[in-house]
Amino acid sequence: MVDVSAFVAGPTCGLYLAQMGAEVIRVDTVGGGPDFRRWPLAENGSSLYWESLNKSKKSVAIDLARPEGRELVQRLAAAPGENAGLFVTNFPVDGFLSYENLRKLRDDLICVRVMGWADGSQGMDYTINSALGLPLMTGPVGDDRPVNHVLAAWDLLTGAYCAFGLVAALLARMRGQGGREIRAPLSDVGAATMANLGFTAEALMTGHQRPRMGNDLFGAFGRDFQTKDGEKLMLLCITPRQWSKALEALGIVEAVKQVEADLGLSFATDEGLRFTHREHLYPLFERAFAAKTAAELAPAFDAGGVTWGAYQTLEAALSDPRLFKGNPMFQDIAHPSGKTYPAPGAMGTIPQDTRGPVTPAPKLGQHTDEVLANVLGLSGGEIGRLHDAGVVAGPAA
Amino acid sequence: MVDVSAFVAGPTCGLYLAQMGAEVIRVDTVGGGPDFRRWPLAENGSSLYWESLNKSKKSVAIDLARPEGRELVQRLAAAPGENAGLFVTNFPVDGFLSYENLRKLRDDLICVRVMGWADGSQGMDYTINSALGLPLMTGPVGDDRPVNHVLAAWDLLTGAYCAFGLVAALLARMRGQGGREIRAPLSDVGAATMANLGFTAEALMTGHQRPRMGNDLFGAFGRDFQTKDGEKLMLLCITPRQWSKALEALGIVEAVKQVEADLGLSFATDEGLRFTHREHLYPLFERAFAAKTAAELAPAFDAGGVTWGAYQTLEAALSDPRLFKGNPMFQDIAHPSGKTYPAPGAMGTIPQDTRGPVTPAPKLGQHTDEVLANVLGLSGGEIGRLHDAGVVAGPAA
């Protein structure tokens, strides 16, 4: 599979495939594309972002501004073979990597194209997100400033969806249905998802988007609460069981019964009532959390099967055995930046299989010669000429 | 494919497959599971969330608390056929829908299992997210309260990744590699993603997580700015081209040159310098935005190829032709709630193909009899007995 993309969506698509065992060839322009120096950086200027998103891939450096370089990329994307002719890109629909151009080289080519806006105009995660209303629904009540997400959720979702689309298209091709292009614009992924989760139906029915409500869980009971020692814990009670277990662990069963009696209703089986009347419930929960330390609450919550979580920093998470420390998904490996740090393999675990080694990102251009020889069948002399002409490059010395 | 799951991750996995043409059978317990009444609701109490997440699926209602019902679900999950024996669930690893149990019925079964924490303990999107540090990186500077995301990003990413994993496993099975279980815990998806984006490497190197910085784009230039008429626009300048185009459109080329001269550096080719010195740059941008209305800036930005976006509400987005209005991905259809509103088909567009009709979610139990007869080969008498015994149910009258 050939990955000619930048930033998050396209590269994660390639990453997921590489970590499932596919040979993924990432093509960058000589010297690196727009994401090659993306922060965070190591002290030597090497991008921790680029090397994290391109693990387990091969790297080919080709001058994408020159016709001869462009032709090489087209031939790589449309390379022959049952498991080749698989291509992910975020290059323009109508540029030199258009589906029409590539299809001339291989009729059953599969191309997955990440786009910004569906009409082909420039859009990135942040600007699509600002158009969907979410930043106006996010953040503390009483502060009307838009709050962007820090996690590029639309990019990530689009990347995983492209990996799905690509493999589904490969399956169809194996079944004799030929190739296809699948276009995945962030704007369509965003619009479809807002609809799939019911946000748009809600806005159509109420006439306005869901109001900003801080960390309150919409339509059920949940929020962050502060413990005696100032820790913040997130509590979720959607199912009847989650609700009853939380009340028991907090020792507020009777107090909630009193609220139910006062209001003439029952919270147990109707999560929505808990949301509607949450202002009556919050004081009980706030007092119960404030009466105990996080260290006292945690074992009671866990013993009772309560759905809760502590807010912690990422540096704390790094020593959390549930996430990073000792997680078999992670292995300590040496990266192109010269740094050695833990990196994850595939996000899915197959319990029957032993996890293979996590392999680092390549150096830029590390596999240029190998790929040109093996995939395109170029001779040593031809490859040498391309180097001399500056059309391709190997790794920096 | 059989989908016995609730909430977002599992159901979106099934939805993506259904919208790519797979027959997806969603199994709920009789009367509906924990997400069947999830908000938002229509006036009649029907869940707009459930019906949006289960479009294009078949619905079977089986009492999951009874042994006879459980056995039926096991047989459905492990049904024979080249395109069957495909199963997505968020049920416990070691419960009646364990891989070991199902594998006894079909050795090459493919099972994708959404989990909360990788150790099998309860976790949902919000509680995994609170453990990863993101809510402490999100939101306005100077307000230290955690800010949860409103979009269930981990759920969504996990769902799309599961769809990818399931199709990849099917491909492997077609190639003679047998079946497998793929476990996708939200905690592993979260931890891997924080690493894939470089967040963890950064925290390991600096000793702390990325500080909260409001809507500032990390490592490059970007933020929301306010126009003369009080609109908020997001601006992004990562590439040299994005930077130069924005300066031109805002008429601040010379002013920025002066800052560069004062500081003795050049912003053009080093996005990181723009970030490091952003406090010197913000006043120029703030003044330029404040001098014009959004209606004046928009055409200048678009003509110049600037990467920008306006913050708008979801109700405004609904009439935005780039997102919802007239988007061929959406069709106006009648839903089980009795409401007619636009719903999307597949998030990916295949330009060669005409989009088929978007099909609504089923009524709960709508396909119980059909599926029991066609997939399990039960006779009419047997199905009748199951109804009489309350083990299965059809749609409410």
Boltz contact constraints between the chains, C-beta under 6 A:
constraints:
  - contact:
      token1: [A, 20]
      token2: [B, 168]
      max_distance: 6.0
  - contact:
      token1: [A, 34]
      token2: [B, 239]
      max_distance: 6.0
  - contact:
      token1: [A, 39]
      token2: [B, 218]
      max_distance: 6.0
  - contact:
      token1: [A, 39]
      token2: [B, 219]
      max_distance: 6.0
  - contact:
      token1: [A, 39]
      token2: [B, 272]
      max_distance: 6.0
  - contact:
      token1: [A, 40]
      token2: [B, 198]
      max_distance: 6.0
  - contact:
      token1: [A, 40]
      token2: [B, 202]
      max_distance: 6.0
  - contact:
      token1: [A, 48]
      token2: [B, 198]
      max_distance: 6.0
  - contact:
      token1: [A, 48]
      token2: [B, 201]
      max_distance: 6.0
  - contact:
      token1: [A, 49]
      token2: [B, 198]
      max_distance: 6.0
  - contact:
      token1: [A, 52]
      token2: [B, 196]
      max_distance: 6.0
  - contact:
      token1: [A, 52]
      token2: [B, 198]
      max_distance: 6.0
  - contact:
      token1: [A, 53]
      token2: [B, 196]
      max_distance: 6.0
  - contact:
      token1: [A, 117]
      token2: [B, 322]
      max_distance: 6.0
  - contact:
      token1: [A, 122]
      token2: [B, 307]
      max_distance: 6.0
  - contact:
      token1: [A, 124]
      token2: [B, 236]
      max_distance: 6.0
  - contact:
      token1: [A, 124]
      token2: [B, 307]
      max_distance: 6.0
  - contact:
      token1: [A, 126]
      token2: [B, 234]
      max_distance: 6.0
  - contact:
      token1: [A, 126]
      token2: [B, 236]
      max_distance: 6.0
  - contact:
      token1: [A, 127]
      token2: [B, 234]
      max_distance: 6.0
  - contact:
      token1: [A, 127]
      token2: [B, 309]
      max_distance: 6.0
  - contact:
      token1: [A, 130]
      token2: [B, 234]
      max_distance: 6.0
  - contact:
      token1: [A, 130]
      token2: [B, 309]
      max_distance: 6.0
  - contact:
      token1: [A, 130]
      token2: [B, 311]
      max_distance: 6.0
  - contact:
      token1: [A, 131]
      token2: [B, 309]
      max_distance: 6.0
  - contact:
      token1: [A, 131]
      token2: [B, 312]
      max_distance: 6.0
  - contact:
      token1: [A, 131]
      token2: [B, 317]
      max_distance: 6.0
  - contact:
      token1: [A, 132]
      token2: [B, 317]
      max_distance: 6.0
  - contact:
      token1: [A, 133]
      token2: [B, 313]
      max_distance: 6.0
  - contact:
      token1: [A, 133]
      token2: [B, 314]
      max_distance: 6.0
  - contact:
      token1: [A, 133]
      token2: [B, 317]
      max_distance: 6.0
  - contact:
      token1: [A, 134]
      token2: [B, 150]
      max_distance: 6.0
  - contact:
      token1: [A, 134]
      token2: [B, 151]
      max_distance: 6.0
  - contact:
      token1: [A, 135]
      token2: [B, 311]
      max_distance: 6.0
  - contact:
      token1: [A, 136]
      token2: [B, 313]
      max_distance: 6.0
  - contact:
      token1: [A, 137]
      token2: [B, 150]
      max_distance: 6.0
  - contact:
      token1: [A, 138]
      token2: [B, 150]
      max_distance: 6.0
  - contact:
      token1: [A, 139]
      token2: [B, 139]
      max_distance: 6.0
  - contact:
      token1: [A, 139]
      token2: [B, 147]
      max_distance: 6.0
  - contact:
      token1: [A, 146]
      token2: [B, 224]
      max_distance: 6.0
  - contact:
      token1: [A, 146]
      token2: [B, 232]
      max_distance: 6.0
  - contact:
      token1: [A, 146]
      token2: [B, 311]
      max_distance: 6.0
  - contact:
      token1: [A, 147]
      token2: [B, 139]
      max_distance: 6.0
  - contact:
      token1: [A, 148]
      token2: [B, 215]
      max_distance: 6.0
  - contact:
      token1: [A, 149]
      token2: [B, 149]
      max_distance: 6.0
  - contact:
      token1: [A, 150]
      token2: [B, 134]
      max_distance: 6.0
  - contact:
      token1: [A, 150]
      token2: [B, 137]
      max_distance: 6.0
  - contact:
      token1: [A, 150]
      token2: [B, 138]
      max_distance: 6.0
  - contact:
      token1: [A, 151]
      token2: [B, 134]
      max_distance: 6.0
  - contact:
      token1: [A, 151]
      token2: [B, 153]
      max_distance: 6.0
  - contact:
      token1: [A, 153]
      token2: [B, 151]
      max_distance: 6.0
  - contact:
      token1: [A, 153]
      token2: [B, 153]
      max_distance: 6.0
  - contact:
      token1: [A, 156]
      token2: [B, 157]
      max_distance: 6.0
  - contact:
      token1: [A, 157]
      token2: [B, 156]
      max_distance: 6.0
  - contact:
      token1: [A, 157]
      token2: [B, 157]
      max_distance: 6.0
  - contact:
      token1: [A, 157]
      token2: [B, 160]
      max_distance: 6.0
  - contact:
      token1: [A, 160]
      token2: [B, 157]
      max_distance: 6.0
  - contact:
      token1: [A, 160]
      token2: [B, 160]
      max_distance: 6.0
  - contact:
      token1: [A, 160]
      token2: [B, 161]
      max_distance: 6.0
  - contact:
      token1: [A, 160]
      token2: [B, 164]
      max_distance: 6.0
  - contact:
      token1: [A, 161]
      token2: [B, 160]
      max_distance: 6.0
  - contact:
      token1: [A, 161]
      token2: [B, 347]
      max_distance: 6.0
  - contact:
      token1: [A, 163]
      token2: [B, 164]
      max_distance: 6.0
  - contact:
      token1: [A, 164]
      token2: [B, 160]
      max_distance: 6.0
  - contact:
      token1: [A, 164]
      token2: [B, 163]
      max_distance: 6.0
  - contact:
      token1: [A, 164]
      token2: [B, 164]
      max_distance: 6.0
  - contact:
      token1: [A, 165]
      token2: [B, 348]
      max_distance: 6.0
  - contact:
      token1: [A, 167]
      token2: [B, 167]
      max_distance: 6.0
  - contact:
      token1: [A, 167]
      token2: [B, 168]
      max_distance: 6.0
  - contact:
      token1: [A, 168]
      token2: [B, 20]
      max_distance: 6.0
  - contact:
      token1: [A, 168]
      token2: [B, 167]
      max_distance: 6.0
  - contact:
      token1: [A, 171]
      token2: [B, 171]
      max_distance: 6.0
  - contact:
      token1: [A, 180]
      token2: [B, 350]
      max_distance: 6.0
  - contact:
      token1: [A, 180]
      token2: [B, 352]
      max_distance: 6.0
  - contact:
      token1: [A, 181]
      token2: [B, 351]
      max_distance: 6.0
  - contact:
      token1: [A, 182]
      token2: [B, 348]
      max_distance: 6.0
  - contact:
      token1: [A, 182]
      token2: [B, 350]
      max_distance: 6.0
  - contact:
      token1: [A, 183]
      token2: [B, 349]
      max_distance: 6.0
  - contact:
      token1: [A, 184]
      token2: [B, 348]
      max_distance: 6.0
  - contact:
      token1: [A, 187]
      token2: [B, 322]
      max_distance: 6.0
  - contact:
      token1: [A, 188]
      token2: [B, 329]
      max_distance: 6.0
  - contact:
      token1: [A, 188]
      token2: [B, 347]
      max_distance: 6.0
  - contact:
      token1: [A, 189]
      token2: [B, 347]
      max_distance: 6.0
  - contact:
      token1: [A, 191]
      token2: [B, 323]
      max_distance: 6.0
  - contact:
      token1: [A, 191]
      token2: [B, 324]
      max_distance: 6.0
  - contact:
      token1: [A, 192]
      token2: [B, 344]
      max_distance: 6.0
  - contact:
      token1: [A, 192]
      token2: [B, 347]
      max_distance: 6.0
  - contact:
      token1: [A, 195]
      token2: [B, 343]
      max_distance: 6.0
  - contact:
      token1: [A, 195]
      token2: [B, 344]
      max_distance: 6.0
  - contact:
      token1: [A, 196]
      token2: [B, 52]
      max_distance: 6.0
  - contact:
      token1: [A, 196]
      token2: [B, 53]
      max_distance: 6.0
  - contact:
      token1: [A, 198]
      token2: [B, 40]
      max_distance: 6.0
  - contact:
      token1: [A, 198]
      token2: [B, 48]
      max_distance: 6.0
  - contact:
      token1: [A, 198]
      token2: [B, 49]
      max_distance: 6.0
  - contact:
      token1: [A, 198]
      token2: [B, 52]
      max_distance: 6.0
  - contact:
      token1: [A, 201]
      token2: [B, 48]
      max_distance: 6.0
  - contact:
      token1: [A, 201]
      token2: [B, 341]
      max_distance: 6.0
  - contact:
      token1: [A, 202]
      token2: [B, 40]
      max_distance: 6.0
  - contact:
      token1: [A, 203]
      token2: [B, 314]
      max_distance: 6.0
  - contact:
      token1: [A, 203]
      token2: [B, 315]
      max_distance: 6.0
  - contact:
      token1: [A, 204]
      token2: [B, 341]
      max_distance: 6.0
  - contact:
      token1: [A, 208]
      token2: [B, 315]
      max_distance: 6.0
  - contact:
      token1: [A, 209]
      token2: [B, 313]
      max_distance: 6.0
  - contact:
      token1: [A, 209]
      token2: [B, 314]
      max_distance: 6.0
  - contact:
      token1: [A, 209]
      token2: [B, 315]
      max_distance: 6.0
  - contact:
      token1: [A, 215]
      token2: [B, 148]
      max_distance: 6.0
  - contact:
      token1: [A, 218]
      token2: [B, 39]
      max_distance: 6.0
  - contact:
      token1: [A, 219]
      token2: [B, 39]
      max_distance: 6.0
  - contact:
      token1: [A, 224]
      token2: [B, 146]
      max_distance: 6.0
  - contact:
      token1: [A, 232]
      token2: [B, 146]
      max_distance: 6.0
  - contact:
      token1: [A, 234]
      token2: [B, 126]
      max_distance: 6.0
  - contact:
      token1: [A, 234]
      token2: [B, 127]
      max_distance: 6.0
  - contact:
      token1: [A, 234]
      token2: [B, 130]
      max_distance: 6.0
  - contact:
      token1: [A, 236]
      token2: [B, 124]
      max_distance: 6.0
  - contact:
      token1: [A, 236]
      token2: [B, 126]
      max_distance: 6.0
  - contact:
      token1: [A, 239]
      token2: [B, 34]
      max_distance: 6.0
  - contact:
      token1: [A, 272]
      token2: [B, 39]
      max_distance: 6.0
  - contact:
      token1: [A, 307]
      token2: [B, 122]
      max_distance: 6.0
  - contact:
      token1: [A, 307]
      token2: [B, 124]
      max_distance: 6.0
  - contact:
      token1: [A, 309]
      token2: [B, 127]
      max_distance: 6.0
  - contact:
      token1: [A, 309]
      token2: [B, 130]
      max_distance: 6.0
  - contact:
      token1: [A, 309]
      token2: [B, 131]
      max_distance: 6.0
  - contact:
      token1: [A, 311]
      token2: [B, 130]
      max_distance: 6.0
  - contact:
      token1: [A, 311]
      token2: [B, 135]
      max_distance: 6.0
  - contact:
      token1: [A, 311]
      token2: [B, 146]
      max_distance: 6.0
  - contact:
      token1: [A, 312]
      token2: [B, 131]
      max_distance: 6.0
  - contact:
      token1: [A, 313]
      token2: [B, 133]
      max_distance: 6.0
  - contact:
      token1: [A, 313]
      token2: [B, 136]
      max_distance: 6.0
  - contact:
      token1: [A, 313]
      token2: [B, 209]
      max_distance: 6.0
  - contact:
      token1: [A, 314]
      token2: [B, 133]
      max_distance: 6.0
  - contact:
      token1: [A, 314]
      token2: [B, 203]
      max_distance: 6.0
  - contact:
      token1: [A, 314]
      token2: [B, 209]
      max_distance: 6.0
  - contact:
      token1: [A, 315]
      token2: [B, 203]
      max_distance: 6.0
  - contact:
      token1: [A, 315]
      token2: [B, 208]
      max_distance: 6.0
  - contact:
      token1: [A, 315]
      token2: [B, 209]
      max_distance: 6.0
  - contact:
      token1: [A, 317]
      token2: [B, 131]
      max_distance: 6.0
  - contact:
      token1: [A, 317]
      token2: [B, 132]
      max_distance: 6.0
  - contact:
      token1: [A, 317]
      token2: [B, 133]
      max_distance: 6.0
  - contact:
      token1: [A, 322]
      token2: [B, 117]
      max_distance: 6.0
  - contact:
      token1: [A, 322]
      token2: [B, 187]
      max_distance: 6.0
  - contact:
      token1: [A, 323]
      token2: [B, 187]
      max_distance: 6.0
  - contact:
      token1: [A, 323]
      token2: [B, 191]
      max_distance: 6.0
  - contact:
      token1: [A, 324]
      token2: [B, 191]
      max_distance: 6.0
  - contact:
      token1: [A, 329]
      token2: [B, 188]
      max_distance: 6.0
  - contact:
      token1: [A, 341]
      token2: [B, 201]
      max_distance: 6.0
  - contact:
      token1: [A, 341]
      token2: [B, 204]
      max_distance: 6.0
  - contact:
      token1: [A, 343]
      token2: [B, 195]
      max_distance: 6.0
  - contact:
      token1: [A, 344]
      token2: [B, 192]
      max_distance: 6.0
  - contact:
      token1: [A, 344]
      token2: [B, 195]
      max_distance: 6.0
  - contact:
      token1: [A, 347]
      token2: [B, 161]
      max_distance: 6.0
  - contact:
      token1: [A, 347]
      token2: [B, 188]
      max_distance: 6.0
  - contact:
      token1: [A, 347]
      token2: [B, 189]
      max_distance: 6.0
  - contact:
      token1: [A, 347]
      token2: [B, 192]
      max_distance: 6.0
  - contact:
      token1: [A, 348]
      token2: [B, 165]
      max_distance: 6.0
  - contact:
      token1: [A, 348]
      token2: [B, 182]
      max_distance: 6.0
  - contact:
      token1: [A, 348]
      token2: [B, 184]
      max_distance: 6.0
  - contact:
      token1: [A, 349]
      token2: [B, 183]
      max_distance: 6.0
  - contact:
      token1: [A, 350]
      token2: [B, 180]
      max_distance: 6.0
  - contact:
      token1: [A, 350]
      token2: [B, 182]
      max_distance: 6.0
  - contact:
      token1: [A, 351]
      token2: [B, 181]
      max_distance: 6.0
  - contact:
      token1: [A, 352]
      token2: [B, 180]
      max_distance: 6.0
